[in-house]
């Protein structure tokens, strides 16, 4: 399972319809709104680690 970093839900990468690329990694989201929020400010969700 992957984690939707915006809302905290678990997302199955095999069926996820909403994905975004950031710094070479793929992130998965439960809904278009979560993807949009992530893309607007990815660092806020990814963190600095
Ligand atoms: Zn979500």
mmCIF file of the protein (N, C-alpha, C, O) and its ligand, coordinates in Angstrom:
data_MODEL
# 
_entry.id   MODEL 
# 
loop_
_entity.id 
_entity.type 
_entity.pdbx_number_of_molecules 
1 polymer     1 
2 non-polymer 1 
# 
_entity_poly.entity_id                      1 
_entity_poly.type                           'polypeptide(L)' 
_entity_poly.nstd_linkage                   no 
_entity_poly.nstd_monomer                   no 
_entity_poly.pdbx_seq_one_letter_code       
;(UNK)(UNK)(UNK)(UNK)(UNK)(UNK)(UNK)(UNK)(UNK)(UNK)(UNK)(UNK)(UNK)(UNK)(UNK)(UNK)
(UNK)(UNK)(UNK)(UNK)(UNK)(UNK)(UNK)(UNK)(UNK)(UNK)(UNK)(UNK)(UNK)(UNK)(UNK)(UNK)
(UNK)(UNK)(UNK)(UNK)(UNK)(UNK)(UNK)(UNK)(UNK)(UNK)(UNK)(UNK)(UNK)(UNK)(UNK)(UNK)
(UNK)
;
_entity_poly.pdbx_seq_one_letter_code_can   XXXXXXXXXXXXXXXXXXXXXXXXXXXXXXXXXXXXXXXXXXXXXXXXX 
_entity_poly.pdbx_strand_id                 A 
# 
loop_
_entity_poly_seq.entity_id 
_entity_poly_seq.num 
_entity_poly_seq.mon_id 
_entity_poly_seq.hetero 
1 1  UNK n 
1 2  UNK n 
1 3  UNK n 
1 4  UNK n 
1 5  UNK n 
1 6  UNK n 
1 7  UNK n 
1 8  UNK n 
1 9  UNK n 
1 10 UNK n 
1 11 UNK n 
1 12 UNK n 
1 13 UNK n 
1 14 UNK n 
1 15 UNK n 
1 16 UNK n 
1 17 UNK n 
1 18 UNK n 
1 19 UNK n 
1 20 UNK n 
1 21 UNK n 
1 22 UNK n 
1 23 UNK n 
1 24 UNK n 
1 25 UNK n 
1 26 UNK n 
1 27 UNK n 
1 28 UNK n 
1 29 UNK n 
1 30 UNK n 
1 31 UNK n 
1 32 UNK n 
1 33 UNK n 
1 34 UNK n 
1 35 UNK n 
1 36 UNK n 
1 37 UNK n 
1 38 UNK n 
1 39 UNK n 
1 40 UNK n 
1 41 UNK n 
1 42 UNK n 
1 43 UNK n 
1 44 UNK n 
1 45 UNK n 
1 46 UNK n 
1 47 UNK n 
1 48 UNK n 
1 49 UNK n 
# 
loop_
_struct_asym.id 
_struct_asym.entity_id 
A 1 
B 2 
# 
loop_
_chem_comp.id 
_chem_comp.type 
_chem_comp.mon_nstd_flag 
UNK 'L-peptide linking' . 
ZN  non-polymer         . 
# 
_pdbx_entity_nonpoly.entity_id   2 
_pdbx_entity_nonpoly.name        ? 
_pdbx_entity_nonpoly.comp_id     ZN 
# 
_pdbx_nonpoly_scheme.asym_id         B 
_pdbx_nonpoly_scheme.entity_id       2 
_pdbx_nonpoly_scheme.mon_id          ZN 
_pdbx_nonpoly_scheme.ndb_seq_num     1 
_pdbx_nonpoly_scheme.pdb_seq_num     101 
_pdbx_nonpoly_scheme.auth_seq_num    101 
_pdbx_nonpoly_scheme.pdb_mon_id      ZN 
_pdbx_nonpoly_scheme.auth_mon_id     ZN 
_pdbx_nonpoly_scheme.pdb_strand_id   A 
_pdbx_nonpoly_scheme.pdb_ins_code    . 
# 
loop_
_atom_site.group_PDB 
_atom_site.id 
_atom_site.type_symbol 
_atom_site.label_atom_id 
_atom_site.label_alt_id 
_atom_site.label_comp_id 
_atom_site.label_asym_id 
_atom_site.label_entity_id 
_atom_site.label_seq_id 
_atom_site.pdbx_PDB_ins_code 
_atom_site.Cartn_x 
_atom_site.Cartn_y 
_atom_site.Cartn_z 
_atom_site.occupancy 
_atom_site.B_iso_or_equiv 
_atom_site.pdbx_formal_charge 
_atom_site.auth_seq_id 
_atom_site.auth_comp_id 
_atom_site.auth_asym_id 
_atom_site.auth_atom_id 
_atom_site.pdbx_PDB_model_num 
ATOM   1   N  N  . UNK A 1 1  ? 0.826  -1.210 0.000   1.00 0.00 ? 1   UNK A N  1 
ATOM   2   C  CA . UNK A 1 1  ? 0.000  0.000  0.000   1.00 0.00 ? 1   UNK A CA 1 
ATOM   3   C  C  . UNK A 1 1  ? 0.862  1.262  0.000   1.00 0.00 ? 1   UNK A C  1 
ATOM   4   O  O  . UNK A 1 1  ? 1.907  1.328  0.647   1.00 0.00 ? 1   UNK A O  1 
ATOM   5   N  N  . UNK A 1 2  ? 0.394  2.243  -0.735  1.00 0.00 ? 2   UNK A N  1 
ATOM   6   C  CA . UNK A 1 2  ? 1.038  3.546  -0.691  1.00 0.00 ? 2   UNK A CA 1 
ATOM   7   C  C  . UNK A 1 2  ? 0.157  4.471  0.149   1.00 0.00 ? 2   UNK A C  1 
ATOM   8   O  O  . UNK A 1 2  ? -1.022 4.200  0.380   1.00 0.00 ? 2   UNK A O  1 
ATOM   9   N  N  . UNK A 1 3  ? 0.753  5.550  0.589   1.00 0.00 ? 3   UNK A N  1 
ATOM   10  C  CA . UNK A 1 3  ? -0.009 6.473  1.417   1.00 0.00 ? 3   UNK A CA 1 
ATOM   11  C  C  . UNK A 1 3  ? -0.301 7.762  0.653   1.00 0.00 ? 3   UNK A C  1 
ATOM   12  O  O  . UNK A 1 3  ? 0.587  8.368  0.053   1.00 0.00 ? 3   UNK A O  1 
ATOM   13  N  N  . UNK A 1 4  ? -1.552 8.155  0.693   1.00 0.00 ? 4   UNK A N  1 
ATOM   14  C  CA . UNK A 1 4  ? -1.928 9.472  0.194   1.00 0.00 ? 4   UNK A CA 1 
ATOM   15  C  C  . UNK A 1 4  ? -1.449 10.488 1.225   1.00 0.00 ? 4   UNK A C  1 
ATOM   16  O  O  . UNK A 1 4  ? -2.008 10.593 2.317   1.00 0.00 ? 4   UNK A O  1 
ATOM   17  N  N  . UNK A 1 5  ? -0.403 11.235 0.862   1.00 0.00 ? 5   UNK A N  1 
ATOM   18  C  CA . UNK A 1 5  ? 0.228  12.115 1.847   1.00 0.00 ? 5   UNK A CA 1 
ATOM   19  C  C  . UNK A 1 5  ? -0.631 13.313 2.188   1.00 0.00 ? 5   UNK A C  1 
ATOM   20  O  O  . UNK A 1 5  ? -0.387 13.984 3.191   1.00 0.00 ? 5   UNK A O  1 
ATOM   21  N  N  . UNK A 1 6  ? -1.623 13.591 1.379   1.00 0.00 ? 6   UNK A N  1 
ATOM   22  C  CA . UNK A 1 6  ? -2.454 14.766 1.628   1.00 0.00 ? 6   UNK A CA 1 
ATOM   23  C  C  . UNK A 1 6  ? -3.488 14.483 2.715   1.00 0.00 ? 6   UNK A C  1 
ATOM   24  O  O  . UNK A 1 6  ? -3.639 15.270 3.650   1.00 0.00 ? 6   UNK A O  1 
ATOM   25  N  N  . UNK A 1 7  ? -4.194 13.370 2.594   1.00 0.00 ? 7   UNK A N  1 
ATOM   26  C  CA . UNK A 1 7  ? -5.255 13.085 3.562   1.00 0.00 ? 7   UNK A CA 1 
ATOM   27  C  C  . UNK A 1 7  ? -4.910 11.929 4.487   1.00 0.00 ? 7   UNK A C  1 
ATOM   28  O  O  . UNK A 1 7  ? -5.608 11.702 5.476   1.00 0.00 ? 7   UNK A O  1 
ATOM   29  N  N  . UNK A 1 8  ? -3.832 11.185 4.181   1.00 0.00 ? 8   UNK A N  1 
ATOM   30  C  CA . UNK A 1 8  ? -3.396 10.126 5.076   1.00 0.00 ? 8   UNK A CA 1 
ATOM   31  C  C  . UNK A 1 8  ? -3.999 8.760  4.780   1.00 0.00 ? 8   UNK A C  1 
ATOM   32  O  O  . UNK A 1 8  ? -3.690 7.787  5.468   1.00 0.00 ? 8   UNK A O  1 
ATOM   33  N  N  . UNK A 1 9  ? -4.844 8.676  3.781   1.00 0.00 ? 9   UNK A N  1 
ATOM   34  C  CA . UNK A 1 9  ? -5.459 7.395  3.427   1.00 0.00 ? 9   UNK A CA 1 
ATOM   35  C  C  . UNK A 1 9  ? -4.459 6.454  2.777   1.00 0.00 ? 9   UNK A C  1 
ATOM   36  O  O  . UNK A 1 9  ? -3.501 6.897  2.143   1.00 0.00 ? 9   UNK A O  1 
ATOM   37  N  N  . UNK A 1 10 ? -4.682 5.152  2.935   1.00 0.00 ? 10  UNK A N  1 
ATOM   38  C  CA . UNK A 1 10 ? -3.900 4.167  2.186   1.00 0.00 ? 10  UNK A CA 1 
ATOM   39  C  C  . UNK A 1 10 ? -4.484 4.043  0.786   1.00 0.00 ? 10  UNK A C  1 
ATOM   40  O  O  . UNK A 1 10 ? -5.700 3.987  0.604   1.00 0.00 ? 10  UNK A O  1 
ATOM   41  N  N  . UNK A 1 11 ? -3.584 4.002  -0.206  1.00 0.00 ? 11  UNK A N  1 
ATOM   42  C  CA . UNK A 1 11 ? -4.005 3.900  -1.601  1.00 0.00 ? 11  UNK A CA 1 
ATOM   43  C  C  . UNK A 1 11 ? -3.293 2.707  -2.226  1.00 0.00 ? 11  UNK A C  1 
ATOM   44  O  O  . UNK A 1 11 ? -2.085 2.541  -2.059  1.00 0.00 ? 11  UNK A O  1 
ATOM   45  N  N  . UNK A 1 12 ? -4.038 1.885  -2.941  1.00 0.00 ? 12  UNK A N  1 
ATOM   46  C  CA . UNK A 1 12 ? -3.432 0.743  -3.629  1.00 0.00 ? 12  UNK A CA 1 
ATOM   47  C  C  . UNK A 1 12 ? -2.856 1.204  -4.957  1.00 0.00 ? 12  UNK A C  1 
ATOM   48  O  O  . UNK A 1 12 ? -3.604 1.630  -5.836  1.00 0.00 ? 12  UNK A O  1 
ATOM   49  N  N  . UNK A 1 13 ? -1.542 1.127  -5.118  1.00 0.00 ? 13  UNK A N  1 
ATOM   50  C  CA . UNK A 1 13 ? -0.909 1.615  -6.353  1.00 0.00 ? 13  UNK A CA 1 
ATOM   51  C  C  . UNK A 1 13 ? -1.436 0.907  -7.598  1.00 0.00 ? 13  UNK A C  1 
ATOM   52  O  O  . UNK A 1 13 ? -1.424 1.480  -8.688  1.00 0.00 ? 13  UNK A O  1 
ATOM   53  N  N  . UNK A 1 14 ? -1.891 -0.316 -7.447  1.00 0.00 ? 14  UNK A N  1 
ATOM   54  C  CA . UNK A 1 14 ? -2.366 -1.086 -8.597  1.00 0.00 ? 14  UNK A CA 1 
ATOM   55  C  C  . UNK A 1 14 ? -3.661 -0.515 -9.171  1.00 0.00 ? 14  UNK A C  1 
ATOM   56  O  O  . UNK A 1 14 ? -3.947 -0.680 -10.356 1.00 0.00 ? 14  UNK A O  1 
ATOM   57  N  N  . UNK A 1 15 ? -4.434 0.151  -8.331  1.00 0.00 ? 15  UNK A N  1 
ATOM   58  C  CA . UNK A 1 15 ? -5.724 0.654  -8.795  1.00 0.00 ? 15  UNK A CA 1 
ATOM   59  C  C  . UNK A 1 15 ? -5.834 2.175  -8.700  1.00 0.00 ? 15  UNK A C  1 
ATOM   60  O  O  . UNK A 1 15 ? -6.865 2.755  -9.041  1.00 0.00 ? 15  UNK A O  1 
ATOM   61  N  N  . UNK A 1 16 ? -4.769 2.807  -8.239  1.00 0.00 ? 16  UNK A N  1 
ATOM   62  C  CA . UNK A 1 16 ? -4.830 4.254  -8.055  1.00 0.00 ? 16  UNK A CA 1 
ATOM   63  C  C  . UNK A 1 16 ? -4.998 4.976  -9.394  1.00 0.00 ? 16  UNK A C  1 
ATOM   64  O  O  . UNK A 1 16 ? -4.269 4.716  -10.352 1.00 0.00 ? 16  UNK A O  1 
ATOM   65  N  N  . UNK A 1 17 ? -5.952 5.869  -9.439  1.00 0.00 ? 17  UNK A N  1 
ATOM   66  C  CA . UNK A 1 17 ? -6.195 6.627  -10.668 1.00 0.00 ? 17  UNK A CA 1 
ATOM   67  C  C  . UNK A 1 17 ? -5.478 7.969  -10.644 1.00 0.00 ? 17  UNK A C  1 
ATOM   68  O  O  . UNK A 1 17 ? -5.295 8.612  -11.677 1.00 0.00 ? 17  UNK A O  1 
ATOM   69  N  N  . UNK A 1 18 ? -5.080 8.373  -9.458  1.00 0.00 ? 18  UNK A N  1 
ATOM   70  C  CA . UNK A 1 18 ? -4.515 9.708  -9.319  1.00 0.00 ? 18  UNK A CA 1 
ATOM   71  C  C  . UNK A 1 18 ? -3.083 9.603  -8.826  1.00 0.00 ? 18  UNK A C  1 
ATOM   72  O  O  . UNK A 1 18 ? -2.831 9.213  -7.686  1.00 0.00 ? 18  UNK A O  1 
ATOM   73  N  N  . UNK A 1 19 ? -2.157 9.951  -9.690  1.00 0.00 ? 19  UNK A N  1 
ATOM   74  C  CA . UNK A 1 19 ? -0.750 9.864  -9.332  1.00 0.00 ? 19  UNK A CA 1 
ATOM   75  C  C  . UNK A 1 19 ? -0.046 11.154 -9.703  1.00 0.00 ? 19  UNK A C  1 
ATOM   76  O  O  . UNK A 1 19 ? -0.510 11.905 -10.561 1.00 0.00 ? 19  UNK A O  1 
ATOM   77  N  N  . UNK A 1 20 ? 1.073  11.404 -9.052  1.00 0.00 ? 20  UNK A N  1 
ATOM   78  C  CA . UNK A 1 20 ? 1.899  12.559 -9.380  1.00 0.00 ? 20  UNK A CA 1 
ATOM   79  C  C  . UNK A 1 20 ? 3.356  12.164 -9.249  1.00 0.00 ? 20  UNK A C  1 
ATOM   80  O  O  . UNK A 1 20 ? 3.718  11.351 -8.398  1.00 0.00 ? 20  UNK A O  1 
ATOM   81  N  N  . UNK A 1 21 ? 4.190  12.747 -10.100 1.00 0.00 ? 21  UNK A N  1 
ATOM   82  C  CA . UNK A 1 21 ? 5.625  12.521 -10.027 1.00 0.00 ? 21  UNK A CA 1 
ATOM   83  C  C  . UNK A 1 21 ? 6.260  13.703 -9.320  1.00 0.00 ? 21  UNK A C  1 
ATOM   84  O  O  . UNK A 1 21 ? 5.928  14.859 -9.584  1.00 0.00 ? 21  UNK A O  1 
ATOM   85  N  N  . UNK A 1 22 ? 7.188  13.391 -8.410  1.00 0.00 ? 22  UNK A N  1 
ATOM   86  C  CA . UNK A 1 22 ? 7.938  14.469 -7.767  1.00 0.00 ? 22  UNK A CA 1 
ATOM   87  C  C  . UNK A 1 22 ? 9.321  13.947 -7.440  1.00 0.00 ? 22  UNK A C  1 
ATOM   88  O  O  . UNK A 1 22 ? 9.466  12.940 -6.747  1.00 0.00 ? 22  UNK A O  1 
ATOM   89  N  N  . UNK A 1 23 ? 10.341 14.635 -7.942  1.00 0.00 ? 23  UNK A N  1 
ATOM   90  C  CA . UNK A 1 23 ? 11.743 14.262 -7.734  1.00 0.00 ? 23  UNK A CA 1 
ATOM   91  C  C  . UNK A 1 23 ? 11.993 12.779 -8.013  1.00 0.00 ? 23  UNK A C  1 
ATOM   92  O  O  . UNK A 1 23 ? 12.678 12.096 -7.252  1.00 0.00 ? 23  UNK A O  1 
ATOM   93  N  N  . UNK A 1 24 ? 11.422 12.298 -9.118  1.00 0.00 ? 24  UNK A N  1 
ATOM   94  C  CA . UNK A 1 24 ? 11.691 10.939 -9.564  1.00 0.00 ? 24  UNK A CA 1 
ATOM   95  C  C  . UNK A 1 24 ? 10.877 9.863  -8.870  1.00 0.00 ? 24  UNK A C  1 
ATOM   96  O  O  . UNK A 1 24 ? 11.034 8.680  -9.169  1.00 0.00 ? 24  UNK A O  1 
ATOM   97  N  N  . UNK A 1 25 ? 10.016 10.253 -7.957  1.00 0.00 ? 25  UNK A N  1 
ATOM   98  C  CA . UNK A 1 25 ? 9.179  9.280  -7.260  1.00 0.00 ? 25  UNK A CA 1 
ATOM   99  C  C  . UNK A 1 25 ? 7.722  9.475  -7.660  1.00 0.00 ? 25  UNK A C  1 
ATOM   100 O  O  . UNK A 1 25 ? 7.289  10.572 -8.011  1.00 0.00 ? 25  UNK A O  1 
ATOM   101 N  N  . UNK A 1 26 ? 6.983  8.370  -7.593  1.00 0.00 ? 26  UNK A N  1 
ATOM   102 C  CA . UNK A 1 26 ? 5.564  8.440  -7.889  1.00 0.00 ? 26  UNK A CA 1 
ATOM   103 C  C  . UNK A 1 26 ? 4.773  8.435  -6.583  1.00 0.00 ? 26  UNK A C  1 
ATOM   104 O  O  . UNK A 1 26 ? 5.034  7.637  -5.683  1.00 0.00 ? 26  UNK A O  1 
ATOM   105 N  N  . UNK A 1 27 ? 3.819  9.326  -6.503  1.00 0.00 ? 27  UNK A N  1 
ATOM   106 C  CA . UNK A 1 27 ? 2.954  9.405  -5.324  1.00 0.00 ? 27  UNK A CA 1 
ATOM   107 C  C  . UNK A 1 27 ? 1.522  9.121  -5.741  1.00 0.00 ? 27  UNK A C  1 
ATOM   108 O  O  . UNK A 1 27 ? 1.104  9.441  -6.853  1.00 0.00 ? 27  UNK A O  1 
ATOM   109 N  N  . UNK A 1 28 ? 0.791  8.522  -4.842  1.00 0.00 ? 28  UNK A N  1 
ATOM   110 C  CA . UNK A 1 28 ? -0.565 8.065  -5.154  1.00 0.00 ? 28  UNK A CA 1 
ATOM   111 C  C  . UNK A 1 28 ? -1.585 8.788  -4.293  1.00 0.00 ? 28  UNK A C  1 
ATOM   112 O  O  . UNK A 1 28 ? -1.355 9.071  -3.118  1.00 0.00 ? 28  UNK A O  1 
ATOM   113 N  N  . UNK A 1 29 ? -2.726 9.079  -4.919  1.00 0.00 ? 29  UNK A N  1 
ATOM   114 C  CA . UNK A 1 29 ? -3.759 9.835  -4.215  1.00 0.00 ? 29  UNK A CA 1 
ATOM   115 C  C  . UNK A 1 29 ? -5.128 9.204  -4.406  1.00 0.00 ? 29  UNK A C  1 
ATOM   116 O  O  . UNK A 1 29 ? -5.389 8.520  -5.395  1.00 0.00 ? 29  UNK A O  1 
ATOM   117 N  N  . UNK A 1 30 ? -5.995 9.454  -3.429  1.00 0.00 ? 30  UNK A N  1 
ATOM   118 C  CA . UNK A 1 30 ? -7.327 8.844  -3.455  1.00 0.00 ? 30  UNK A CA 1 
ATOM   119 C  C  . UNK A 1 30 ? -8.273 9.627  -4.344  1.00 0.00 ? 30  UNK A C  1 
ATOM   120 O  O  . UNK A 1 30 ? -9.285 9.091  -4.795  1.00 0.00 ? 30  UNK A O  1 
ATOM   121 N  N  . UNK A 1 31 ? -7.958 10.887 -4.603  1.00 0.00 ? 31  UNK A N  1 
ATOM   122 C  CA . UNK A 1 31 ? -8.908 11.738 -5.318  1.00 0.00 ? 31  UNK A CA 1 
ATOM   123 C  C  . UNK A 1 31 ? -8.165 12.853 -6.050  1.00 0.00 ? 31  UNK A C  1 
ATOM   124 O  O  . UNK A 1 31 ? -7.041 13.200 -5.686  1.00 0.00 ? 31  UNK A O  1 
ATOM   125 N  N  . UNK A 1 32 ? -8.792 13.408 -7.077  1.00 0.00 ? 32  UNK A N  1 
ATOM   126 C  CA . UNK A 1 32 ? -8.147 14.490 -7.826  1.00 0.00 ? 32  UNK A CA 1 
ATOM   127 C  C  . UNK A 1 32 ? -7.802 15.682 -6.943  1.00 0.00 ? 32  UNK A C  1 
ATOM   128 O  O  . UNK A 1 32 ? -6.800 16.359 -7.171  1.00 0.00 ? 32  UNK A O  1 
ATOM   129 N  N  . UNK A 1 33 ? -8.634 15.939 -5.932  1.00 0.00 ? 33  UNK A N  1 
ATOM   130 C  CA . UNK A 1 33 ? -8.366 17.066 -5.042  1.00 0.00 ? 33  UNK A CA 1 
ATOM   131 C  C  . UNK A 1 33 ? -7.080 16.888 -4.256  1.00 0.00 ? 33  UNK A C  1 
ATOM   132 O  O  . UNK A 1 33 ? -6.353 17.853 -4.020  1.00 0.00 ? 33  UNK A O  1 
ATOM   133 N  N  . UNK A 1 34 ? -6.796 15.654 -3.850  1.00 0.00 ? 34  UNK A N  1 
ATOM   134 C  CA . UNK A 1 34 ? -5.568 15.382 -3.113  1.00 0.00 ? 34  UNK A CA 1 
ATOM   135 C  C  . UNK A 1 34 ? -4.359 15.544 -4.020  1.00 0.00 ? 34  UNK A C  1 
ATOM   136 O  O  . UNK A 1 34 ? -3.340 16.104 -3.617  1.00 0.00 ? 34  UNK A O  1 
ATOM   137 N  N  . UNK A 1 35 ? -4.478 15.052 -5.244  1.00 0.00 ? 35  UNK A N  1 
ATOM   138 C  CA . UNK A 1 35 ? -3.392 15.210 -6.214  1.00 0.00 ? 35  UNK A CA 1 
ATOM   139 C  C  . UNK A 1 35 ? -3.110 16.689 -6.476  1.00 0.00 ? 35  UNK A C  1 
ATOM   140 O  O  . UNK A 1 35 ? -1.955 17.111 -6.542  1.00 0.00 ? 35  UNK A O  1 
ATOM   141 N  N  . UNK A 1 36 ? -4.161 17.453 -6.621  1.00 0.00 ? 36  UNK A N  1 
ATOM   142 C  CA . UNK A 1 36 ? -4.016 18.893 -6.887  1.00 0.00 ? 36  UNK A CA 1 
ATOM   143 C  C  . UNK A 1 36 ? -3.318 19.595 -5.741  1.00 0.00 ? 36  UNK A C  1 
ATOM   144 O  O  . UNK A 1 36 ? -2.436 20.429 -5.948  1.00 0.00 ? 36  UNK A O  1 
ATOM   145 N  N  . UNK A 1 37 ? -3.723 19.246 -4.527  1.00 0.00 ? 37  UNK A N  1 
ATOM   146 C  CA . UNK A 1 37 ? -3.123 19.869 -3.347  1.00 0.00 ? 37  UNK A CA 1 
ATOM   147 C  C  . UNK A 1 37 ? -1.643 19.527 -3.273  1.00 0.00 ? 37  UNK A C  1 
ATOM   148 O  O  . UNK A 1 37 ? -0.819 20.378 -2.939  1.00 0.00 ? 37  UNK A O  1 
ATOM   149 N  N  . UNK A 1 38 ? -1.305 18.267 -3.587  1.00 0.00 ? 38  UNK A N  1 
ATOM   150 C  CA . UNK A 1 38 ? 0.089  17.844 -3.572  1.00 0.00 ? 38  UNK A CA 1 
ATOM   151 C  C  . UNK A 1 38 ? 0.892  18.609 -4.612  1.00 0.00 ? 38  UNK A C  1 
ATOM   152 O  O  . UNK A 1 38 ? 1.975  19.114 -4.316  1.00 0.00 ? 38  UNK A O  1 
ATOM   153 N  N  . UNK A 1 39 ? 0.369  18.694 -5.827  1.00 0.00 ? 39  UNK A N  1 
ATOM   154 C  CA . UNK A 1 39 ? 1.104  19.336 -6.909  1.00 0.00 ? 39  UNK A CA 1 
ATOM   155 C  C  . UNK A 1 39 ? 1.276  20.830 -6.673  1.00 0.00 ? 39  UNK A C  1 
ATOM   156 O  O  . UNK A 1 39 ? 2.225  21.440 -7.165  1.00 0.00 ? 39  UNK A O  1 
ATOM   157 N  N  . UNK A 1 40 ? 0.360  21.409 -5.922  1.00 0.00 ? 40  UNK A N  1 
ATOM   158 C  CA . UNK A 1 40 ? 0.466  22.838 -5.635  1.00 0.00 ? 40  UNK A CA 1 
ATOM   159 C  C  . UNK A 1 40 ? 1.647  23.126 -4.714  1.00 0.00 ? 40  UNK A C  1 
ATOM   160 O  O  . UNK A 1 40 ? 2.243  24.201 -4.781  1.00 0.00 ? 40  UNK A O  1 
ATOM   161 N  N  . UNK A 1 41 ? 1.989  22.155 -3.846  1.00 0.00 ? 41  UNK A N  1 
ATOM   162 C  CA . UNK A 1 41 ? 3.065  22.373 -2.878  1.00 0.00 ? 41  UNK A CA 1 
ATOM   163 C  C  . UNK A 1 41 ? 3.613  21.036 -2.392  1.00 0.00 ? 41  UNK A C  1 
ATOM   164 O  O  . UNK A 1 41 ? 3.427  20.673 -1.231  1.00 0.00 ? 41  UNK A O  1 
ATOM   165 N  N  . UNK A 1 42 ? 4.294  20.294 -3.284  1.00 0.00 ? 42  UNK A N  1 
ATOM   166 C  CA . UNK A 1 42 ? 4.735  18.932 -2.948  1.00 0.00 ? 42  UNK A CA 1 
ATOM   167 C  C  . UNK A 1 42 ? 5.621  18.859 -1.714  1.00 0.00 ? 42  UNK A C  1 
ATOM   168 O  O  . UNK A 1 42 ? 5.520  17.912 -0.933  1.00 0.00 ? 42  UNK A O  1 
ATOM   169 N  N  . UNK A 1 43 ? 6.473  19.833 -1.534  1.00 0.00 ? 43  UNK A N  1 
ATOM   170 C  CA . UNK A 1 43 ? 7.425  19.774 -0.412  1.00 0.00 ? 43  UNK A CA 1 
ATOM   171 C  C  . UNK A 1 43 ? 6.725  19.803 0.937   1.00 0.00 ? 43  UNK A C  1 
ATOM   172 O  O  . UNK A 1 43 ? 7.215  19.245 1.919   1.00 0.00 ? 43  UNK A O  1 
ATOM   173 N  N  . UNK A 1 44 ? 5.611  20.439 0.968   1.00 0.00 ? 44  UNK A N  1 
ATOM   174 C  CA . UNK A 1 44 ? 4.849  20.513 2.212   1.00 0.00 ? 44  UNK A CA 1 
ATOM   175 C  C  . UNK A 1 44 ? 4.461  19.105 2.681   1.00 0.00 ? 44  UNK A C  1 
ATOM   176 O  O  . UNK A 1 44 ? 4.393  18.839 3.881   1.00 0.00 ? 44  UNK A O  1 
ATOM   177 N  N  . UNK A 1 45 ? 4.208  18.206 1.715   1.00 0.00 ? 45  UNK A N  1 
ATOM   178 C  CA . UNK A 1 45 ? 3.748  16.866 2.051   1.00 0.00 ? 45  UNK A CA 1 
ATOM   179 C  C  . UNK A 1 45 ? 4.878  15.859 2.119   1.00 0.00 ? 45  UNK A C  1 
ATOM   180 O  O  . UNK A 1 45 ? 4.849  14.942 2.939   1.00 0.00 ? 45  UNK A O  1 
ATOM   181 N  N  . UNK A 1 46 ? 5.874  16.023 1.261   1.00 0.00 ? 46  UNK A N  1 
ATOM   182 C  CA . UNK A 1 46 ? 6.980  15.076 1.216   1.00 0.00 ? 46  UNK A CA 1 
ATOM   183 C  C  . UNK A 1 46 ? 7.913  15.263 2.413   1.00 0.00 ? 46  UNK A C  1 
ATOM   184 O  O  . UNK A 1 46 ? 8.502  14.307 2.918   1.00 0.00 ? 46  UNK A O  1 
ATOM   185 N  N  . UNK A 1 47 ? 8.031  16.497 2.846   1.00 0.00 ? 47  UNK A N  1 
ATOM   186 C  CA . UNK A 1 47 ? 8.948  16.789 3.951   1.00 0.00 ? 47  UNK A CA 1 
ATOM   187 C  C  . UNK A 1 47 ? 10.373 16.940 3.455   1.00 0.00 ? 47  UNK A C  1 
ATOM   188 O  O  . UNK A 1 47 ? 10.613 16.879 2.249   1.00 0.00 ? 47  UNK A O  1 
ATOM   189 N  N  . UNK A 1 48 ? 11.319 17.135 4.354   1.00 0.00 ? 48  UNK A N  1 
ATOM   190 C  CA . UNK A 1 48 ? 12.680 17.460 3.965   1.00 0.00 ? 48  UNK A CA 1 
ATOM   191 C  C  . UNK A 1 48 ? 13.626 16.288 4.107   1.00 0.00 ? 48  UNK A C  1 
ATOM   192 O  O  . UNK A 1 48 ? 14.804 16.424 3.776   1.00 0.00 ? 48  UNK A O  1 
ATOM   193 N  N  . UNK A 1 49 ? 13.172 15.157 4.578   1.00 0.00 ? 49  UNK A N  1 
ATOM   194 C  CA . UNK A 1 49 ? 14.055 14.026 4.832   1.00 0.00 ? 49  UNK A CA 1 
ATOM   195 C  C  . UNK A 1 49 ? 14.549 13.416 3.539   1.00 0.00 ? 49  UNK A C  1 
ATOM   196 O  O  . UNK A 1 49 ? 15.307 12.447 3.564   1.00 0.00 ? 49  UNK A O  1 
HETATM 197 ZN ZN . ZN  B 2 .  ? -6.653 11.692 -0.368  1.00 0.00 ? 101 ZN  A ZN 1 
# 
